[in-house]
């Protein structure tokens, strides 16, 4: 119950702050130096897993065109998009365009990648459970895979957040 309350408070803070201000309430972080992405990515660890909370919370910002390599989260991951426009793709599925306010549930054990579009920065808060192990990094996203994300070549449907559906008057 404590974990659920903490996550609810964190999510409420993240999205209410984003709706009321143009700038993120979280630090941009440091440029990532690990070899699991292309382009410039800033990362700020907001909360590390401990004896009470078994998940990490991080804030990531991608420069236009930056992207993570293909990877797997053994315990899954939730991405809450707080700024910009990005791409999200699971293995053998079409690329999806994601926007500020969208929430992505990366299923446990599913290979995927995410990153910024060529013309936009892309920022999110990530919640990653740790009990099933660390992220498994795979191969780089090829130029062809990234170019296949061109909006004129992919399906028109984009991920829409529950908040966007409510704003549009769609019943959930």
C-alpha positions as CSV (number, residue, x, y, z in Angstrom):
1,X,0.0,0.0,0.0
2,X,2.9,2.3,0.8
3,X,4.4,1.7,-2.7
4,X,1.1,2.5,-4.4
5,X,0.7,5.7,-2.3
6,X,4.2,6.8,-3.1
7,X,3.7,6.2,-6.9
8,X,0.4,8.0,-6.9
9,X,1.9,11.0,-5.2
10,X,4.9,11.0,-7.6
11,X,2.7,10.7,-10.6
12,X,0.3,13.5,-9.4
13,X,3.3,15.8,-8.7
14,X,4.9,15.1,-12.1
15,X,1.8,15.8,-14.2
16,X,0.3,18.6,-12.2
17,X,3.7,20.4,-12.2
18,X,4.0,19.8,-16.0
19,X,0.5,21.1,-16.7
20,X,1.1,24.3,-14.7
21,X,4.6,25.2,-15.9
22,X,6.5,25.0,-19.2
23,X,9.8,23.9,-17.5
24,X,10.2,20.5,-15.9
25,X,10.3,20.4,-12.1
26,X,13.1,17.8,-12.3
27,X,16.7,18.5,-13.0
28,X,17.8,17.8,-16.6
29,X,20.7,15.7,-15.2
30,X,24.0,14.9,-16.8
31,X,24.8,13.8,-20.3
32,X,24.7,10.0,-20.3
33,X,28.1,8.5,-21.1
34,X,27.1,4.8,-21.3
35,X,27.2,3.2,-24.7
36,X,23.5,2.3,-25.0
37,X,22.2,5.2,-27.2
38,X,22.9,7.4,-30.1
39,X,22.7,11.2,-29.9
40,X,22.7,13.2,-26.7
41,X,20.6,12.0,-23.7
42,X,20.5,13.6,-20.3
43,X,19.7,11.4,-17.3
44,X,18.7,12.3,-13.7
45,X,18.0,9.5,-11.2
46,X,15.2,10.8,-9.1
47,X,14.9,7.9,-6.7
48,X,16.9,4.6,-6.5
49,X,15.4,1.4,-5.4
50,X,15.9,0.5,-1.8
51,X,14.7,-1.9,1.0
52,X,11.2,-0.2,1.0
53,X,10.6,0.7,-2.7
54,X,11.8,-1.8,-5.2
55,X,11.7,0.5,-8.3
56,X,13.9,3.2,-9.8
57,X,12.5,6.5,-10.9
58,X,14.5,8.5,-13.5
59,X,14.0,11.6,-15.6
60,X,15.4,11.4,-19.2
61,X,15.7,14.1,-21.8
62,X,16.6,13.4,-25.5
63,X,18.0,15.9,-28.0
64,X,16.2,15.8,-31.4
65,X,17.1,12.5,-33.1
66,X,18.6,10.9,-30.0
67,X,17.4,7.3,-29.2
68,X,18.1,4.4,-27.0
69,X,19.3,1.0,-28.3
70,X,16.9,-1.9,-28.4
71,X,16.5,-3.2,-24.8
72,X,14.4,-5.3,-22.5
73,X,13.1,-4.5,-19.0
74,X,12.7,-7.9,-17.2
75,X,10.2,-6.3,-14.8
76,X,8.6,-3.9,-17.3
77,X,8.7,-0.1,-17.2
78,X,6.3,2.8,-17.2
79,X,7.2,6.0,-19.2
80,X,5.3,9.2,-18.5
81,X,6.0,11.6,-21.3
82,X,6.4,15.2,-20.0
83,X,7.7,17.1,-23.0
84,X,8.1,16.9,-26.7
85,X,7.4,14.2,-29.3
86,X,9.0,10.8,-29.5
87,X,8.9,7.3,-31.0
88,X,8.2,4.0,-29.2
89,X,8.5,0.7,-30.9
90,X,8.2,-2.9,-29.7
91,X,9.9,-5.7,-31.7
92,X,7.8,-6.8,-34.7
93,X,5.3,-4.0,-34.2
94,X,4.8,-0.6,-35.9
95,X,6.5,2.5,-34.5
96,X,4.1,4.7,-32.4
97,X,4.4,8.4,-32.1
98,X,4.1,9.6,-28.4
99,X,3.5,13.1,-27.0
100,X,3.5,15.0,-23.8
101,X,0.9,13.5,-21.5
102,X,1.1,10.0,-22.9
103,X,1.8,7.1,-20.7
104,X,3.6,4.0,-22.1
105,X,3.5,0.6,-20.4
106,X,6.6,-1.3,-21.6
107,X,5.6,-4.9,-20.9
108,X,8.1,-7.2,-19.0
109,X,10.5,-9.0,-21.3
110,X,9.6,-7.2,-24.5
111,X,12.4,-5.8,-26.7
112,X,11.7,-2.2,-27.6
113,X,13.3,1.2,-28.2
114,X,12.3,4.8,-27.7
115,X,13.7,8.2,-28.6
116,X,13.1,11.7,-29.9
117,X,11.8,12.5,-33.3
118,X,14.3,14.3,-35.6
119,X,12.6,17.7,-34.9
120,X,11.7,17.6,-31.2
121,X,13.2,17.0,-27.8
122,X,11.6,14.2,-25.9
123,X,11.4,14.0,-22.1
124,X,9.9,11.4,-19.7
125,X,9.8,10.2,-16.2
126,X,10.5,6.4,-16.1
127,X,9.4,4.0,-13.3
128,X,11.3,0.7,-13.5
129,X,10.8,-2.2,-11.1
130,X,14.1,-3.9,-10.0
131,X,13.0,-7.2,-8.5
132,X,13.4,-9.1,-11.8
133,X,16.8,-7.7,-12.8
134,X,18.4,-4.9,-14.7
135,X,17.7,-3.6,-18.2
136,X,19.2,-5.9,-20.9
137,X,20.7,-3.9,-23.7
138,X,20.6,-5.2,-27.2
139,X,21.7,-3.9,-30.6
140,X,21.6,-0.4,-31.9
141,X,18.5,0.9,-33.6
142,X,19.5,1.0,-37.3
143,X,19.1,4.1,-39.4
144,X,16.5,2.2,-41.5
145,X,14.5,1.3,-38.4
146,X,14.6,5.0,-37.2
147,X,13.7,6.3,-40.6
148,X,10.7,3.9,-40.7
149,X,9.3,6.0,-37.9
150,X,8.7,8.9,-40.4
151,X,5.1,9.9,-39.7
152,X,4.2,9.8,-43.4
153,X,5.2,6.1,-43.4
154,X,3.6,4.8,-40.2
155,X,0.1,4.3,-39.0
156,X,-1.8,7.4,-38.2
157,X,-3.0,6.2,-34.8
158,X,-0.8,7.5,-31.9
159,X,-0.8,6.6,-28.3
160,X,-3.3,8.8,-26.5
161,X,-3.2,9.3,-22.8
162,X,-6.2,9.0,-20.6
163,X,-5.9,12.7,-19.9
164,X,-6.1,13.5,-23.6
165,X,-9.1,11.2,-24.0
166,X,-10.8,13.1,-21.1
167,X,-10.0,16.5,-22.7
168,X,-11.5,15.1,-26.0
169,X,-14.6,13.9,-24.2
170,X,-14.0,10.2,-24.9
171,X,-15.4,7.8,-22.4
172,X,-12.7,5.5,-20.9
